[in-house]
Amino acid sequence: MRMRRKKHGAERIAACAEILISPPTEASDPQTYFAMPHSLHLEIGCGKGDFAVGMAAKYPENNWIAMERVSDVACLALEKAMNAKDSRPDNLRFLIGDAKNLTEWLIPHSVDCLYLNFSDPWPKKGYAKRRLTHQGFLELYRTVIKPGGMLKLKTDNESLFDFSLEQFAVCGLSVEWQTRDLHRSDKASDNIMTEYERNFSEKGQVIYSAWVRF
Ligand SMILES: C[S@@+](CC[C@H](N)C(=O)[O-])C[C@H]1O[C@@H](n2cnc3c(N)ncnc32)[C@H](O)[C@@H]1O
């Protein structure tokens, strides 16, 4: 997600400190960031935060961490959470950083469900390793996701979807559910849309989704 540099970005992020996790210096139990221990849901590449804020409100019985590597984008997500309509969610925290460092921040098997929403497709073959469903990333996820935990993927990009299915197979992961038209599937009514999802579906683009068991 490209974005013009935010004015006063550092000050605006500092104003959201109460819901921001500083990247830990060693792998930590994510439950320590929350008042109550609950199952832990992690979104990687949260963008402007629509999904994380919506899911944290819809499922208050879960703890949520939203990770974003671009600080100016994370700033908008943080402010969205701080200004949430009903109340500031106490079950949602943000982490500014890159997914490649996941195992340096989270202890093994601490995540119940990991979400990848509209991840950058990196269409050039030479950049395949940067795709967040490349086997290199899937092995990192395997370290932090609990055995029996889940990865949930949504994308508008058919090539990325097909590539992801191949990578799940390479890593011996079983796809429990998949669709090539999420909004006309049996999961449509529970779906919380992301910003990209809303933009793509308004243009008539179908949304692909898969749920993968670890
Ligand atoms: C195409 S945007 C989608 C944003 C949002 N998920 C949505 O659906 O509206 C992808 C986001 O993932 C972030 N991202 C990409 N690679 C990442 C990584 N390795 N770690 C953390 N965030 C990443 C980008 O900065 C960008 O904000």
PDBQT file of the ligand as one rigid body, heavy atoms in Angstrom, charges set to zero:
ROOT
HETATM    1  C1  LIG A 301      -2.805  -4.731  -0.532  1.00  0.00    +0.000 C 
HETATM    2  S1  LIG A 301      -2.774  -4.152   1.112  1.00  0.00    +0.000 S 
HETATM    3  C2  LIG A 301      -4.246  -4.824   1.846  1.00  0.00    +0.000 C 
HETATM    4  C3  LIG A 301      -4.621  -4.126   3.119  1.00  0.00    +0.000 C 
HETATM    5  C4  LIG A 301      -5.820  -4.736   3.896  1.00  0.00    +0.000 C 
HETATM    6  N1  LIG A 301      -5.503  -6.075   4.361  1.00  0.00    +0.000 N 
HETATM    7  C5  LIG A 301      -7.070  -4.752   3.077  1.00  0.00    +0.000 C 
HETATM    8  O1  LIG A 301      -7.475  -5.847   2.639  1.00  0.00    +0.000 OA
HETATM    9  O2  LIG A 301      -7.663  -3.681   2.880  1.00  0.00    +0.000 OA
HETATM   10  C6  LIG A 301      -1.517  -5.191   1.824  1.00  0.00    +0.000 C 
HETATM   11  C7  LIG A 301      -0.976  -4.638   3.139  1.00  0.00    +0.000 C 
HETATM   12  O3  LIG A 301      -0.075  -5.585   3.694  1.00  0.00    +0.000 OA
HETATM   13  C8  LIG A 301       1.071  -4.909   4.187  1.00  0.00    +0.000 C 
HETATM   14  N2  LIG A 301       2.188  -5.867   4.151  1.00  0.00    +0.000 N 
HETATM   15  C9  LIG A 301       2.744  -6.393   3.041  1.00  0.00    +0.000 A 
HETATM   16  N3  LIG A 301       3.741  -7.230   3.364  1.00  0.00    +0.000 NA
HETATM   17  C10 LIG A 301       3.806  -7.238   4.720  1.00  0.00    +0.000 A 
HETATM   18  C11 LIG A 301       4.651  -7.896   5.654  1.00  0.00    +0.000 A 
HETATM   19  N4  LIG A 301       5.641  -8.704   5.228  1.00  0.00    +0.000 N 
HETATM   20  N5  LIG A 301       4.452  -7.690   6.975  1.00  0.00    +0.000 NA
HETATM   21  C12 LIG A 301       3.465  -6.852   7.393  1.00  0.00    +0.000 A 
HETATM   22  N6  LIG A 301       2.636  -6.177   6.542  1.00  0.00    +0.000 NA
HETATM   23  C13 LIG A 301       2.820  -6.368   5.231  1.00  0.00    +0.000 A 
HETATM   24  C14 LIG A 301       1.246  -3.751   3.233  1.00  0.00    +0.000 C 
HETATM   25  O4  LIG A 301       2.011  -2.703   3.795  1.00  0.00    +0.000 OA
HETATM   26  C15 LIG A 301      -0.193  -3.342   2.968  1.00  0.00    +0.000 C 
HETATM   27  O5  LIG A 301      -0.657  -2.375   3.893  1.00  0.00    +0.000 OA
ENDROOT
TORSDOF 0
